[in-house]
Amino acid sequence: MVTDFIPYENIRFFSRLIKDYVLEKGLLRPFYNRFPTPLNFEEQIKEKALQFSEPSRKKLVERLKEQYLDVQTSDKVLKNITLLGEKNTFTITTGHQLSLFTGHLYFIFKIVSVINTTKQLSKLYPDYNFVPVYWMATEDHDFEEINHFHLSGGKTICWNSEQKGATGDFSTRSLSIVFEAFSNALGLGKNAENLRVLFRDSYLENSTLARATRYLVNALFQEYGVVIVDGNDRELKREFTPYMKNDLLHHIAYQEVSKQAEKLYTLDNTYPIQVNPREINLFYLTTGSRHRIERRDEGFDVVDTKIKFTKDKILRELEEYPERFSPNVILRPMYQEVILPNLAYIGGGGEIAYWLELKGFFERERVVFPMLMLRNSAMLISERQQAKIQKLGLSVEDLFLKSNDLKDKKVRALSTFPIDFTPQKEALQKQFSDLYILAAQTDVSFMNAVRAQEVKQLKGLTHLEKRLLKAQKRKLSDELERVVVLQRELFPNGGLQERFSNFTDFYLEVGEEFIPTLISDFDPFDFRFVVVKLV
């Protein structure tokens, strides 16, 4: 149940760039194709339909059917895969690393946002089919970012492994130890047992992390028809080889993304450069390794290896073994848009920020730039926490304040007398205004003395106000501690809940209704922060 909507501009955890984007500030208009309103999808559909060919659809369906050969999934997923072969079918996509047991909450939020977008579009455009897609980042090699997740009470479940290379290929054999730690942390009850079975069946019954993640996401979302794409696929990469060749030889991404990022920063220096392109934005994949490719005078080197190529040899390698070439964060969005009939990408603030650097690159390569949608962002609160908020006389928005500011506000509200010396400061300033009239009739030195005295006395009043506030904080320490404890619960590690907590804690509370609740409460076209009371 939604209890509050909070505009992003009122939340300090979101960047200025993202706040300006959702407000459709005009200065950002050159950096995207169409703003994601439901009605704007009509033109996006027309544009993508002209570009995405029947052979591309056929290849996509073939590869997805192959990827799903060993997966027991729903009829709705299988139907969606088949529908992708039809010219009136389009996708809405999100992507993410293979985070252990979904990692942070926003992993779930992204996929829910995709599902709900396709639902709304299906109602608005009944002549078209819309398929929700989760793109598995199976080639990513930042294992430290995905090898853990957090539970309440300060418990972190971590997978230690010495494996290297693309994480999708990691063996799950050592996850039996992790399962034991996770199982012991869950406690008893039906919901806990459901989670044990889900973890066990995902990670202990599948040989690689890619297979385990597909199983997990399918188990959670198959009833909604979510199609899972693994881009680490020889034949899909073959479709992308012309663009990889351009990157190797002409450095188009480097040229265009650098220009776009600089333009963004020039517009407003609070818009940070999110990603820096390289001359070559490809990795070379071998068993157990993923290393950057760099251009040299005499050809191409695979960094930190002894592998070298001449120009002719690397082009032949690309043609014969496209699966050995892996797009980085700059090139992967292009890969996705080339092989999918995609209309929109749904991502978090950081993702939208780097996508805004890519439009010039897409235009140069003549690939339709997708609509960029900020995923739903939310705080989930229990009935107990909701009751605490009301008992403490707080609003949900109060809890988004910095801790000291929240305590100051609460002290002022609880005090039986005002802790605000504004009237005294105004009275003092009025007295000094009369002195300034007198000082104007004398010399500059007296005027300076009056000004110095005014500053000194105003500082004194400010100091006394702070002393009074501090004294009241000591007096009301018990009440303030309850406020601080609640804020820590809702903002673990001092940040947004969705960027730290795992879905486990919330599933333990509400069980199988967890995802349906989010499906019901999230509106992907309402660009406000959502507060959801779990019941």
C-alpha positions in Angstrom: 0.0 0.0 0.0 1.5 3.4 -1.1 1.5 5.8 1.8 3.5 8.6 0.3 5.0 10.1 -2.9 8.0 12.3 -2.6 9.4 14.4 -5.5 13.0 13.5 -6.3 14.0 17.1 -6.0 13.2 16.9 -2.3 15.5 13.9 -1.7 19.2 14.5 -1.2 20.3 11.1 -2.4 19.6 11.8 -6.0 22.0 13.8 -8.3 21.2 17.2 -9.8 21.3 15.6 -13.2 18.6 13.0 -12.5 16.4 15.6 -10.8 16.7 17.9 -13.8 16.0 14.9 -16.2 12.7 13.9 -14.5 11.6 17.5 -14.4 12.3 17.7 -18.2 14.7 20.6 -17.9 15.2 22.1 -21.4 19.0 22.1 -21.2 19.0 18.3 -21.2 16.7 17.9 -24.2 19.6 17.4 -26.8 20.8 14.4 -24.9 17.9 12.0 -25.3 15.5 11.0 -28.0 12.1 11.2 -26.5 11.0 11.7 -22.9 9.3 8.6 -21.6 5.6 9.6 -21.5 3.1 6.9 -22.6 2.0 8.9 -25.6 5.6 9.4 -26.8 5.9 5.7 -27.4 3.9 5.9 -30.6 6.7 7.7 -32.5 9.3 5.5 -30.8 7.5 2.4 -32.1 7.4 3.7 -35.6 11.1 4.6 -35.6 12.2 1.3 -34.2 9.9 -0.7 -36.6 11.6 0.8 -39.6 15.1 -0.3 -38.4 14.6 -3.7 -36.9 14.5 -6.4 -39.6 12.7 -9.7 -40.0 16.1 -11.6 -40.1 17.1 -10.0 -36.9 13.9 -11.1 -35.2 14.3 -14.6 -36.5 17.9 -14.8 -35.2 16.8 -13.4 -31.8 14.0 -16.0 -31.4 16.3 -18.8 -32.4 18.9 -17.9 -29.8 16.4 -17.3 -27.0 14.8 -20.7 -27.6 18.3 -22.2 -27.4 19.1 -20.3 -24.2 15.8 -21.6 -22.7 16.3 -25.2 -23.7 17.1 -26.5 -20.2 14.8 -24.0 -18.4 11.4 -24.9 -17.1 9.4 -21.7 -17.5 5.9 -20.4 -17.9 3.7 -20.5 -21.0 3.7 -16.7 -20.9 7.5 -16.5 -21.2 7.5 -19.1 -24.1 4.8 -17.1 -25.8 6.7 -13.9 -25.5 9.8 -15.4 -27.0 7.7 -16.5 -30.0 6.0 -13.1 -30.3 9.4 -11.5 -30.7 9.5 -12.9 -34.2 6.5 -10.8 -35.1 6.9 -7.3 -36.5 4.4 -5.7 -34.1 6.3 -6.9 -31.0 8.8 -4.7 -29.1 10.7 -5.0 -25.8 11.2 -2.9 -22.7 14.5 -3.7 -21.2 16.5 -3.4 -18.0 19.9 -5.0 -17.3 22.0 -5.8 -14.3 25.0 -7.7 -13.0 24.6 -11.2 -11.7 24.2 -10.0 -8.1 24.2 -12.8 -5.5 20.5 -13.6 -4.6 19.5 -10.4 -6.4 21.9 -8.3 -4.3 20.3 -4.9 -3.5 16.6 -4.2 -3.6 16.8 -2.1 -6.7 17.5 -5.3 -8.7 13.9 -6.3 -8.0 12.6 -2.7 -8.6 14.1 -2.5 -12.0 12.4 -5.7 -13.3 9.1 -4.7 -11.7 9.3 -1.3 -13.5 9.8 -3.1 -16.8 6.8 -5.4 -16.2 4.6 -2.5 -15.3 5.7 -0.5 -18.3 4.8 -3.3 -20.7 1.4 -3.6 -19.0 0.5 0.0 -19.4 1.7 0.1 -23.0 -0.3 -3.0 -23.9 -3.5 -1.2 -22.7 -2.6 2.0 -24.6 -1.4 0.3 -27.8 -3.5 -2.9 -28.2 -2.3 -3.5 -31.8 1.3 -4.2 -30.5 2.9 -6.7 -28.2 5.3 -5.5 -25.5 7.8 -8.0 -23.9 9.6 -7.3 -20.6 13.3 -8.2 -20.8 16.0 -8.6 -18.2 19.5 -8.5 -19.8 22.0 -10.5 -17.7 25.4 -8.9 -17.6 27.1 -12.3 -17.7 30.4 -10.9 -19.1 31.0 -8.4 -16.3 34.1 -9.2 -14.3 33.6 -7.0 -11.2 33.0 -9.9 -8.8 33.6 -7.9 -5.7 30.5 -5.8 -6.6 28.2 -8.8 -6.7 29.5 -11.4 -4.3 27.5 -10.4 -1.3 24.2 -9.2 0.1 23.0 -7.7 3.4 20.4 -8.9 5.9 19.0 -7.0 8.8 20.9 -7.0 12.0 24.2 -6.3 10.3 24.5 -9.7 8.7 26.3 -9.9 5.4 26.3 -13.1 3.3 29.4 -13.2 1.2 30.8 -15.6 -1.5 34.5 -15.8 -1.5 36.0 -17.2 -4.7 39.3 -17.0 -6.5 37.7 -17.4 -9.9 38.5 -14.8 -12.6 37.0 -13.6 -15.8 33.4 -13.2 -16.9 31.3 -13.8 -13.8 28.6 -15.7 -15.8 31.0 -18.5 -16.3 31.9 -18.8 -12.5 31.3 -22.3 -11.1 28.7 -22.3 -8.3 30.3 -25.4 -6.6 31.6 -23.4 -3.6 28.2 -21.8 -2.9 27.2 -24.7 -0.7 29.1 -22.9 2.1 27.2 -19.7 1.4 23.9 -21.5 1.5 24.6 -22.8 5.0 25.4 -19.3 6.3 22.2 -18.0 4.6 20.0 -20.8 5.8 21.2 -20.4 9.4 20.5 -16.6 9.3 16.9 -17.1 8.1 15.2 -18.6 11.2 12.0 -20.7 11.0 8.7 -20.4 9.2 7.1 -21.0 5.8 8.6 -17.9 4.2 12.1 -18.8 5.5 11.8 -22.2 4.0 10.6 -20.8 0.7 13.8 -18.7 0.5 16.0 -21.7 1.4 14.5 -23.7 -1.4 14.8 -20.8 -3.9 18.5 -20.3 -3.0 19.3 -24.0 -3.1 17.5 -24.6 -6.4 19.0 -21.6 -8.0 22.6 -21.9 -6.9 23.3 -25.5 -5.9 21.4 -27.1 -8.8 22.9 -25.0 -11.6 26.5 -25.2 -12.5 27.4 -21.6 -13.4 26.4 -18.2 -12.1 24.7 -17.3 -15.4 22.5 -20.4 -15.2 21.8 -19.8 -11.5 20.7 -16.2 -12.1 18.5 -17.2 -15.0 16.8 -19.8 -12.7 16.4 -17.3 -9.9 14.9 -14.4 -12.0 12.7 -16.9 -13.9 11.4 -18.3 -10.6 10.6 -14.8 -9.3 9.1 -13.3 -12.5 8.1 -16.0 -15.0 4.4 -15.5 -14.3 4.8 -12.0 -15.7 6.4 -13.1 -18.9 9.9 -11.7 -18.3 12.3 -12.9 -20.9 15.9 -13.3 -19.8 18.6 -12.5 -22.4 22.3 -13.6 -22.1 24.3 -11.5 -24.4 27.3 -13.8 -24.1 26.1 -15.6 -27.2 28.1 -16.4 -30.3 25.4 -15.8 -32.8 24.0 -12.7 -31.2 27.5 -11.2 -31.2 27.8 -12.1 -34.8 24.9 -9.7 -35.5 27.0 -7.0 -33.7 30.3 -7.6 -35.4 30.0 -4.5 -37.8 29.8 -2.2 -34.8 32.7 -4.0 -33.0 34.8 -3.6 -36.1 34.0 0.1 -36.2 35.1 0.4 -32.6 38.4 -1.4 -33.3 39.3 0.6 -36.4 37.5 4.0 -36.2 36.9 4.6 -32.4 33.5 6.1 -33.1 32.3 5.6 -29.5 35.4 7.3 -28.1 34.9 10.3 -30.3 31.2 10.8 -29.8 30.8 9.9 -26.2 33.7 12.1 -25.2 32.1 15.1 -27.0 28.7 14.4 -25.4 30.1 14.0 -21.9 32.0 17.3 -22.2 28.9 19.1 -23.4 27.0 17.8 -20.4 29.7 19.0 -18.0 29.9 22.4 -19.8 26.2 22.9 -19.4 26.5 22.4 -15.6 29.6 21.4 -13.7 27.4 19.6 -11.2 26.7 17.1 -14.0 29.6 14.7 -13.5 31.2 12.8 -16.3 29.7 9.3 -15.6 31.9 7.1 -17.8 35.0 7.8 -19.8 35.2 6.0 -23.1 38.4 4.4 -24.3 39.7 4.3 -27.9 38.7 0.7 -27.9 35.7 -0.4 -25.8 36.1 -4.1 -26.1 37.5 -6.8 -23.9 38.9 -10.1 -25.1 37.4 -13.1 -23.5 39.2 -16.4 -22.8 38.5 -19.1 -20.2 39.0 -17.5 -16.8 40.0 -14.0 -18.1 38.5 -10.8 -19.6 41.1 -8.2 -20.6 41.0 -4.9 -22.4 42.1 -4.6 -26.1 44.4 -1.7 -26.8 45.5 -0.3 -30.2 49.3 -0.2 -30.8 51.3 1.1 -33.7 52.0 -2.4 -34.8 48.5 -3.7 -34.2 46.4 -4.7 -31.1 47.4 -6.0 -27.7 45.3 -7.7 -25.1 46.3 -6.0 -21.9 48.1 -8.0 -19.2 48.5 -11.0 -21.5 50.9 -12.0 -24.2 48.2 -12.0 -26.9 48.8 -9.7 -29.8 47.1 -9.2 -33.1 47.9 -7.5 -36.4 45.0 -5.5 -37.9 44.2 -8.3 -40.4 44.5 -11.0 -37.7 42.1 -9.3 -35.3 39.5 -8.7 -38.0 39.7 -12.4 -38.9 39.4 -13.3 -35.2 36.3 -11.1 -34.9 34.8 -12.7 -37.9 35.5 -16.3 -36.9 35.1 -16.0 -33.1 32.8 -13.1 -32.3 32.1 -14.7 -28.9 35.7 -13.8 -27.8 34.9 -10.1 -28.0 33.1 -8.5 -25.1 31.5 -5.0 -25.1 32.3 -2.7 -22.1 29.9 -0.3 -20.4 30.0 2.1 -23.4 29.4 -0.5 -26.1 27.0 -2.8 -24.3 24.0 -0.4 -24.7 24.6 -0.3 -28.4 24.8 -4.2 -28.5 21.5 -4.4 -26.7 19.7 -2.0 -29.0 21.1 -3.7 -32.2 19.9 -7.2 -31.3 16.6 -6.3 -29.5 13.4 -4.6 -30.9 13.7 -2.3 -27.9 11.8 0.9 -27.2 13.1 1.9 -23.7 15.8 1.2 -21.2 14.9 1.3 -17.5 17.7 2.0 -15.1 18.8 3.7 -12.0 20.2 7.2 -11.7 23.8 6.3 -12.5 22.7 4.3 -15.6 20.5 7.1 -16.9 23.4 9.5 -16.4 25.8 7.5 -18.6 23.1 6.8 -21.2 22.7 10.5 -21.6 26.3 10.6 -22.9 25.6 8.1 -25.6 23.0 9.7 -28.0 25.7 11.1 -30.4 27.3 7.7 -30.7 23.9 6.1 -31.6 23.2 8.8 -34.2 26.6 8.3 -35.8 26.0 4.5 -35.9 22.4 5.1 -37.2 20.9 3.0 -34.4 17.6 4.2 -32.8 18.3 5.7 -29.3 15.9 4.2 -26.8 13.7 6.2 -24.4 15.4 6.4 -21.0 13.2 5.7 -18.0 14.2 6.1 -14.4 13.3 2.9 -12.5 10.8 3.1 -9.7 12.6 4.0 -6.5 11.0 3.2 -3.1 11.2 2.7 0.6 9.5 -0.3 2.1 8.2 0.1 5.7 6.6 -2.4 8.0 3.5 -1.9 10.0 5.6 -1.6 13.1 7.8 1.1 11.5 4.7 3.0 10.3 3.3 2.9 13.8 6.6 4.3 15.2 6.6 7.1 12.6 3.2 8.2 13.8 4.0 7.8 17.5 7.1 9.9 17.2 5.1 12.6 15.4 7.2 12.5 12.2 6.4 12.6 8.6 8.1 10.1 6.2 9.7 13.1 4.5 11.2 14.2 7.8 13.2 10.9 7.9 15.0 11.9 4.7 16.8 14.8 6.5 20.4 14.4 7.6 20.5 12.9 11.1 21.5 16.2 12.8 18.9 18.2 11.0 16.2 15.6 11.9 17.3 15.8 15.6 17.3 19.6 15.5 13.8 19.6 14.0 12.5 17.1 16.5 13.9 19.0 19.5 12.3 22.3 18.3 9.0 20.4 18.0 9.2 18.8 21.5 10.4 21.8 23.4 7.8 23.7 25.5 9.5 27.0 24.5 10.8 28.2 21.1 14.4 27.5 20.3 14.6 30.2 17.8 16.3 33.5 18.4 15.0 35.1 15.1 12.9 37.7 17.0 15.8 38.7 19.2 18.1 39.0 16.1 15.6 41.1 14.3 15.2 43.4 17.4 19.0 43.7 17.6 19.2 44.5 13.9 16.6 47.2 14.3 18.6 48.8 17.2 21.6 48.8 15.0 19.8 50.4 12.1 19.3 53.5 14.3 23.0 53.4 15.2 23.9 53.3 11.5 21.9 56.5 11.0 24.0 58.1 13.7 27.2 56.6 12.4 26.6 58.0 8.9 26.9 61.5 10.4 30.4 60.7 11.8 33.4 59.1 10.2 34.2 55.8 8.6 36.0 54.4 11.6 32.9 54.7 13.8 30.7 53.1 11.1 33.1 50.2 11.0 33.0 49.9 14.8 29.1 49.8 14.7 29.2 47.1 12.0 31.7 45.0 14.0 29.7 45.2 17.1 26.5 44.2 15.3 28.3 41.1 13.8 29.7 40.2 17.2 26.3 40.4 19.0 24.5 38.5 16.2 27.2 35.8 16.5 26.6 35.8 20.3 22.9 35.2 19.8 23.6 32.4 17.3 26.0 30.8 19.8 23.4 31.0 22.6 20.8 29.5 20.3 23.1 26.6 19.6 23.9 26.1 23.3 20.2 26.1 24.1 19.5 23.5 21.3 22.4 21.3 22.6 21.0 21.5 26.2 17.6 20.5 25.0 19.1 17.6 23.0 20.6 16.2 26.2 17.3 16.7 28.1 15.3 14.9 25.3 18.0 12.3 24.5 15.7 9.3 25.0 13.1 10.5 22.6 15.8 11.5 20.1 17.4 8.0 20.3 14.2 6.5 19.2 14.1 8.8 16.2 17.7 7.9 15.3 17.1 4.1 15.7 14.1 4.3 13.3 16.1 6.4 10.8 18.9 3.9 10.9 16.5 1.0 10.2 15.0 2.8 7.2 18.3 4.2 5.9 20.8 1.3 6.5 24.5 2.4 6.2 23.3 6.0 6.0 21.8 5.6 2.5 18.7 4.6 0.7 17.3 1.2 1.7 17.1 0.1 -1.9 20.8 0.5 -2.4 21.8 -1.7 0.6 19.1 -4.1 1.7 18.2 -7.4 0.1 14.6 -8.6 -0.7 15.0 -11.4 1.8 14.1 -9.3 4.9 10.8 -8.2 3.2 9.9 -11.6 1.8 10.3 -13.0 5.3 7.7 -10.5 6.5 5.1 -10.7 3.7 6.0 -13.9 1.8 4.7 -14.5 -1.7 2.8 -11.2 -1.8 6.1 -9.3 -1.9 6.5 -8.9 -5.6 2.7 -8.6 -6.3 2.6 -5.7 -3.9 5.3 -3.9 -5.8 3.6 -4.7 -9.1 0.4 -3.2 -7.7 2.1 -0.1 -6.1 4.7 1.0 -8.7 3.8 3.3 -11.6 6.7 3.5 -14.0 5.5 6.8 -15.5 5.1 8.5 -12.1 8.6 9.9 -11.5 8.4 10.3 -7.8 9.9 8.3 -4.9 7.4 5.9 -3.4 6.9 4.9 0.2 5.2 1.5 0.5 3.7 0.1 3.7 4.0 -3.7 3.6 0.9 -5.4 5.1 
